[in-house]
Structures are given as C-alpha cells and as structure tokens.
Amino acid sequence: MTDKDKELTSEEKEDTKDDDSEVLPNGAEKEKVESEEALDKIDEKSHSDQLEEKLLRAQAEIQNLRRISQNELIKARLYGSENLVKDLIPSIDNLFRTLENQDTEIKTVPSEGVSLIVREMVSALEKNGIFVIDPKGEEFDPNEHEALSVTENEEEKPNTILEVFQKGFKFKDRVIKPAMVVVNKK
C-alpha cells in the first residue's frame, strides 16, 4: 500500500467513524425521533399555555375595566348634580334666614310667599335626595354638625344641640354642608 492509500484509508476510517456516530441502531433511532417529537409537543404545549394565560389575563383586565366603569357611571348618576346643589345652598340659606327674621305677629303677603317658596324648594330637594339637616334637640354628631360654641344648660342632656345657627345639607349619604350649631357642655 502506498502512502495515498494509507491516507485514504485513514480518511475513510474517519468518515466511517462519523457515519457510525450518526447512524444508530433501529430502536435507538426511533427513540430519538420520538423524544424530539415529544420535545416539540412540550414546546407547543408550553407556548399554547402561555398564550392561554395571556388570554385569561386580558379577559380579567377587560372585566375589571368594565366593573370600574360601571361603578364610575353609577357614582356619576348618583352624585352628578352635587355641584348644582352646592351652588344652590347659599340661596336656600338666605331664604331660611329671611323666614327666621320675619316678625311673626305681622304676616305679610311677601313673607307668606317666601314661606311657600321655601316649603316647595325643600320638598323638591327631598325628592331628589337632598335633605336639610336641622338638628335642634338632637345629639351632636361631628360628621353632620359643626359646633360654633359650647354652653352649659342643666335642663338639657350633655352633648345636645341647643341652637342651630345655619341648617346643614345632606346629598344622598354625603354631607355637603354641616349644620352650624351650639352644643350643651357635658
């Protein structure tokens, strides 16, 4: 054998070694193919699980946004006219003061007209969820009343409202303006 033949033989040997490493027995080849297919299925399943999780999160987010927007809409319907009520309160207060400062012995047509207007306004306000807070004789509640002064009256219970300087207003469950009151000392 010549050197060339030896070289070819050694090259052929290397080629056959490479071919032998890739060529597997029939059962091992099937296992390799099956394991690759299983890995592909796992990758596909993992990918589909990720997509499903993203879909569920997106659906949950949409549901949360719907719930939040519904709550905001309900609040807007309930309290949407609150600013209008706040703007009307000073005028209503003035009408109450006008009635309180009238001479009760002398009834005039304008005073009876003011009294009628006040009754109608209070009725209309109550129909729309706006209530006048007139707490004379009630127990002081710092959530609805603002104490302007404290006096001592032994005839009344402690912490009782003795006098109301200005009536308060409540819109649904919110106090818009607390009643200005004088409270009996403990």
C-alpha positions as a printed Julia matrix, in Angstrom:
186×3 Matrix{Float64}:
   0.0    0.0    0.0
   1.15   3.41  -0.83
   1.01   6.47   1.32
  -2.0    7.72  -0.63
  -3.84   4.54   0.05
  -2.97   4.8    3.7
  -4.24   8.37   3.75
  -7.47   7.37   2.05
  -7.87   4.57   4.39
  -7.37   6.75   7.4
  -9.78   9.33   5.91
 -12.28   6.63   5.14
 -11.92   5.41   8.66
 -12.69   8.87   9.99
 -15.69   9.14   7.64
 -16.95   5.8    8.77
 -16.48   6.83  12.38
 -18.56   9.96  11.72
 -21.17   7.92   9.91
 -21.24   5.38  12.73
 -21.85   8.07  15.32
 -24.86   9.38  13.4
 -26.21   6.03  12.39
 -27.97   4.5   15.32
 -29.46   1.12  15.69
 -33.08   0.94  14.52
 -34.68   1.11  18.05
 -32.44   3.95  19.2
 -33.27   5.95  16.09
 -36.98   5.61  16.81
 -36.44   6.73  20.42
 -34.51   9.77  19.24
 -37.28  10.74  16.8
 -39.95  10.14  19.45
 -38.06  12.2   22.03
 -37.66  15.05  19.53
 -41.38  14.88  18.75
 -42.16  14.87  22.47
 -39.94  17.92  22.97
 -41.7   19.67  20.09
 -45.08  18.83  21.64
 -43.91  20.13  25.02
 -42.69  23.35  23.39
 -46.01  23.72  21.56
 -47.94  22.98  24.77
 -45.8   25.44  26.71
 -46.39  28.08  24.05
 -50.14  27.39  24.0
 -50.21  27.54  27.82
 -48.5   30.93  27.69
 -50.98  32.18  25.1
 -53.89  30.85  27.14
 -52.54  32.59  30.27
 -52.18  35.87  28.36
 -55.74  35.49  27.08
 -57.08  34.87  30.6
 -55.22  37.91  31.94
 -56.56  40.08  29.13
 -60.11  38.85  29.79
 -59.72  39.54  33.53
 -58.4   43.03  32.8
 -61.34  43.75  30.49
 -63.75  42.52  33.16
 -62.09  44.76  35.78
 -62.3   47.76  33.46
 -66.0   47.08  32.85
 -66.65  46.85  36.59
 -64.73  50.06  37.29
 -66.5   51.95  34.52
 -69.89  50.7   35.75
 -69.07  51.9   39.28
 -67.98  55.28  37.94
 -71.18  55.56  35.92
 -73.29  54.74  38.99
 -71.42  57.37  41.02
 -71.89  59.93  38.26
 -75.62  59.22  38.2
 -75.91  59.39  41.98
 -73.72  62.41  42.63
 -73.61  64.17  39.27
 -75.79  67.04  40.43
 -73.83  67.61  43.65
 -72.16  70.75  42.28
 -75.54  72.22  41.38
 -76.73  71.56  44.93
 -73.62  73.23  46.35
 -74.31  76.29  44.2
 -77.95  76.48  45.36
 -77.25  76.17  49.1
 -76.39  79.86  49.73
 -79.69  80.96  48.16
 -81.64  78.43  50.2
 -79.8   79.57  53.36
 -80.83  83.15  52.61
 -84.46  82.11  52.27
 -84.29  80.3   55.62
 -82.77  83.41  57.24
 -85.49  85.57  55.72
 -88.14  83.36  57.3
 -86.39  83.27  60.68
 -86.01  87.07  60.82
 -89.62  87.88  59.97
 -91.88  89.36  62.57
 -94.23  86.52  63.45
 -97.03  88.83  64.53
 -97.2   90.72  61.25
 -97.9   88.34  58.39
 -97.48  89.96  55.02
 -98.08  88.6   51.56
 -94.35  88.58  50.7
 -93.48  86.67  53.89
 -96.14  84.06  53.16
 -94.8   83.83  49.61
 -91.26  83.26  50.87
 -92.56  80.61  53.26
 -94.35  78.85  50.4
 -91.23  79.02  48.19
 -89.09  77.52  50.96
 -91.55  74.65  51.54
 -91.69  73.9   47.8
 -87.9   74.03  47.44
 -87.36  71.74  50.43
 -89.92  69.31  49.01
 -88.24  69.35  45.58
 -84.82  68.87  47.17
 -86.02  65.9   49.22
 -87.5   64.25  46.12
 -84.01  64.4   44.62
 -82.15  63.02  47.64
 -81.14  66.34  49.21
 -82.1   66.69  52.85
 -81.96  69.64  55.23
 -80.08  68.95  58.47
 -81.98  70.76  61.25
 -80.65  69.05  64.39
 -82.08  71.16  67.26
 -82.52  68.92  70.31
 -80.54  66.05  68.76
 -77.21  64.67  69.93
 -74.15  66.34  68.41
 -72.61  64.35  65.53
 -69.29  65.75  64.26
 -69.94  64.13  60.87
 -73.06  66.24  60.29
 -72.66  69.21  62.63
 -70.09  71.92  63.22
 -70.0   73.28  66.78
 -69.6   77.05  66.77
 -69.8   77.3   70.54
 -70.42  75.27  73.67
 -72.67  76.46  76.5
 -73.91  74.92  79.7
 -77.6   74.2   80.21
 -78.51  71.93  83.11
 -82.01  71.33  81.76
 -80.68  69.57  78.66
 -78.66  66.38  78.29
 -74.91  66.72  77.72
 -73.75  66.89  74.09
 -77.21  68.01  72.92
 -77.63  70.68  70.27
 -79.24  73.74  71.85
 -79.38  76.1   68.89
 -78.94  75.92  65.11
 -77.3   78.98  63.51
 -77.41  77.57  59.99
 -79.05  74.42  58.75
 -76.92  71.85  57.01
 -77.49  69.87  53.84
 -77.0   66.22  53.01
 -76.99  64.84  49.47
 -77.82  61.11  49.46
 -75.3   59.85  52.04
 -72.81  62.74  51.79
 -72.84  65.81  53.97
 -72.48  68.79  51.65
 -72.66  71.43  54.34
 -72.66  70.68  58.08
 -75.19  72.4   60.32
 -73.67  75.26  62.38
 -74.74  74.63  65.97
 -74.38  75.45  69.67
 -73.8   72.36  71.82
 -74.58  71.75  75.5
 -71.48  71.17  77.6
 -71.05  67.81  79.31
